[in-house]
Amino acid sequence: MFQETFLFHVFKKLEQGFGAVIELGKLTQTPTPHIDSVYACVKLLAKTLGEEKGKLKIEKLI
């Protein structure tokens, strides 16, 4: 439960940060293609994890 809530907040903060940078880019007519791509990936990952009630697991490589 804690992990799901924490992950939700992390994705929300990332979404807000990327959204702010993208909006500033639009206001100043500065293209942000890389940030747009990363934002789309983060948004899709958050949506998929939420819909599928999935988890994100990070493991160390040995």
Secondary structure, 3 states (H helix, E strand, C coil): CHHHHHHHHHHHHHHHHHHHHHHHHHHCCCCCHHHHHHHHHHHHHHHHHHHHCCCCCCCCCC
